[in-house]
Amino acid sequence: MSGSNRKKERKEQSNEVLGERKRQETAKAQKEQQLTTVYKAAAVVVVILVAALLLWSNNPFKKQPVAMTVNGQDFTLPEVAFYYNNMRQYESMMANWGASSFSPYLPDNAQLRIAAQEAGVDDNGNQIEAVEAQTFEQYFSEAAIMELESTTIWYNAAVAAGASTLSAEAKAEIDASMRQIDVVCRQNSISMATYFRQVFGEGMNKSLYISMMEKGYIADAYNKAFTSSHEVSDDEIMGYYNENKNTYDLVSYNVFFVDGTPEEKLDNEDNVIDSTDAEITAAMRVAKATGDEVVAAVESGTSFYDAALIHDLGSDAILNESYYLKSKQTMSVINGSIAEWLYAANRNSDDVTCIESTSGYYVVQFLDRLRDDVTTASIRHILIYAESTEYAVDENGVETAFDSESLAEGEEKPATILKPSEEQWAAARAEIDRIEQEWLDAGGSEETFAELANKYSDDGGSNTLGGLYEGGKPGSFVPNFDDWVFAAGRVTGDYGIVQNDGDYFGCHLIYYVGDGQPEWMIAIGNTLKANASQAWYDAQYEQISSTIYPDELAKLGA
């Protein structure tokens, strides 16, 4: 079956599939791209539910047939299984967090991810589209195909651009993944060769697995670097803003919720008795009357706080005059019906209304709408971590270097903490001082600083971007770092060293790039860059020629 015949269908599904893959992710959204890989997730969760993975993978492939071809490049079944298993491991992690119904202990093709739905009309007259059932096997297979195609596009682009060198951070993460796999093998008394064969099928081995991990990291890094390289003008940003003001403007408002649910009733066995339609209607009517009363009081000159508090004496509002205030909120975090009212074009300061919800009424007072034009800070930095020592802490708070191997059998381990010793702090400081001197000897330019950040920095979030962070606002960074960046009189070209001993231990060499654009301009700029990158990717995707061999792919998840 030709891949081009299914490509359009897969592309239409891609947003939904990728969205599923990315849910719960936290990380610096404005730095992320629309098409990213799951290699880091796979490296981190490689040991999650391993026993289940080994049970599932008791169907070894007998040979190394071609399962898929992309632009003339053949991929064997174990290579496709690599992407399939990455998706499966990620879904296992989501299930472990209660964010997925997937069970790694059941066959993938026996679990429905999406139930079938017939076309029709709901009780409100809205059209219901037909939905085909989808098993997790189908989902993982489709996702694996798209991931393989995506990785091939980005990796080939990286090679063509001369950007196919694996970063030190990526190498370290792959090494950590291999160490985790080694632990799993020893715990299960199997060889690494057996592990790869059972999880991915015949043909997968350590060297091929590492090669595929490396290609994934290189593809992902080039994706990010390529997206970041797009130039966006202020005029383009302003044009996009004018078309999407509601997304970027902030509103401040007061809101008070009047509960419209009937009082709970219990039967003789303390079971909750369902409310009748009449009881629900009556409770909503009372809530509406209360809401209207608050609206009338505010319109007559009573403060929102005083008008609402009369009906809310049992809450914490009595202790906080700002209890009902929501300051500088974005549309994305506001209840839909409330947001629609607040962002109406004809909205005026101090307008007040009562808005119905499914379980009561919201009394809302509009205060202000603004665009936050406060400038941000752009910096580059180089981080050198300080190694740590384990210390035992006695009842008097005295700390003593502790070696867990010194414990006698059965002896209870004392309370300990991890922190650098004076020598370890000195080593980190000496290294950052050395890097600072190397930079100054090379001329002390921003360009040279960026090169050294990519070469030396331990910060995985910026050491492929020249140590660059844009859009920083007070509170964006750890305290000492934040204090230095936002010190009065800071100007372009300033540099300095700060030490952090909070969530992590290390020394930063910081270079102040300058005052940055307001946060909304940075967000729009990143969106336009991502759109440009996506347009390039879509054009490449339309041009690829993929051939899929369904008889081979059917062995996935069997």
Protein Blocks (a to p, Z undefined) as FASTA:
>chain_A
ZZklmmmmmmmmmmmmmmmmmgoiachfklpcfbdcfklmmmmmmmgoklmmmmmmmccc
fbdcdfbdeehiacdfklmmmmmmmmmmmmmmmmmnopafbdfkbcfklccfbdcddddd
dfkopacdddddddfklmmmmmmmmmmmmmmmmmmmmmmnopabccfklmmmmmmmmmmm
mmmmmmnopafklmmmmmnoghiafklmmmmmmmmmmmmmmmmmmmmmpccdfklmmmmm
mmmmmmmpccddddddddfbdcddddfkopacdddfklmmmmmmmmmmmmmmmmmmmmno
pafklmmmmmmmmbmklmomklmpcghiafklgcfklmmmmmpmkbcehiacddddfkbc
cddddfbdcddfbdcddddddddddddddddddfkopacdddfklpcghiacdddddddd
fklmmmmmmmmmmmmmmmmmnnopaklmmmmmmmmocblklmmnoopaehiaehkacfkl
mmmmmgghiaehiacddddfkkbgcddddddfbacddfklmmmmmmmmmmmmmmmmmmmm
mmpccdddfklmmmgoZZ
